[in-house]
Amino acid sequence: LTLTLTLTLTLTLTLTLTLTLTLTLTLTLTLTPTSSP
């Protein structure tokens, strides 16, 4: 039970991290051209 729990936790953590990273990257990429000419 502990193994599965840790595995799921790590998976969710990595997924959320990657999602947030991609979101921030896309946001910065889309926002940068507008601020700078």
C-alpha positions in Angstrom: 0.0 0.0 0.0 2.8 2.4 0.9 4.6 1.7 -2.4 1.5 2.4 -4.5 0.8 5.5 -2.5 4.3 6.9 -3.0 4.2 6.1 -6.6 0.9 7.8 -7.2 2.1 10.8 -5.2 5.3 11.1 -7.1 3.4 10.8 -10.4 0.9 13.5 -9.5 3.7 15.7 -8.3 5.7 15.4 -11.4 2.6 15.9 -13.5 1.6 19.0 -11.7 5.2 20.3 -11.9 5.4 19.8 -15.6 2.0 21.3 -16.1 2.9 24.4 -14.2 6.2 24.7 -16.0 4.6 24.5 -19.4 1.9 26.9 -18.4 4.5 29.5 -17.2 6.6 29.0 -20.3 3.7 29.5 -22.6 2.6 32.5 -20.6 6.0 34.1 -20.7 6.3 33.4 -24.4 3.0 34.9 -25.2 3.5 37.9 -22.9 7.1 38.8 -23.9 6.4 39.9 -27.5 3.7 42.3 -26.3 5.8 44.0 -23.7 8.9 44.4 -25.9 8.7 45.7 -29.5 
